[in-house]
């Protein structure tokens, strides 16, 4: 049973004429100054969906904030034909949120935790903007959706599927969310489809993103999930292969450990043991002076 989180406080951070919604949960029981984790959701998934996971993290002794990705949930504006942002802006949003949370984070160990697209955004923030404000990165059900990493014949469907979505977003000026990912800015879909086609991050703001990712030194906990239909185990292996300078703890979260069936989304509802792993990882991070 995953503990239910107490009600959160809704806050906002201004970015580029819009705002990022933040759901900050009450401090965990125990001594003050608990390690803090900032959770970044999957594409099209509202922050509120992570309430069970936030409850499990809090029960494991972590202070928890969950952000809405730009254009999703409480974050505004909604994606439209006028939206020009992509992965570079999502990575920048991570920095803006860390700055807003600085009074709460000062003196604590702090951890970025990303699910799927949220994990990519968190990693790209570290690569493009530096990792000094962050002590650790947890990647849960994250992976580059590179078509060659998918098992068996399934890989031959991933390439046309992802590129078809990108072509539709380009034609319409926005991805309407037809059966996948919710409504998204075409730049986000463009960058996502590039990684699916090439197995690489696109260059962002003139930066060789692959080289920047390879230079990240922040400790990483990378956990793939059983029966994940979107980011199976090998997609995370592929991503971890890019982290040549970072200490990486590579693990799997199994249905047996969870005590429930799992997939790309439902692990959130059976996340007690996984939250304990994250808390253990946070506790082992070097102490901030």
Buried (B, 14 or more C-beta within 10 A) or exposed (E): EBBEBEEBEEBBBEBBEBBBBBBBBEBBEEEEEBBBBBBBBBBBBBBBBBBBBBBBBBBBBBBBBBBBBBBBBBBBBEBEEEBEBBBBBBBBBBBBBBEBBEEBBEEBBBBBBBBBBBBBBBBBBBBBBBBEBBBBBBBBBBBBBBBEBBEEEEBEEBBEBBBEBBEBBBEEEBBEEEEBBBBBBBBBBBBBBBBBBEBBBBBBEEBEBBEBBBBBEBBBBBBBBBEBEBBBBBBBBBBBEBBEEBEBBBBEBBBEBBEBEBBBBBBBBBBBBBBBBBBEBBBEBEEEE
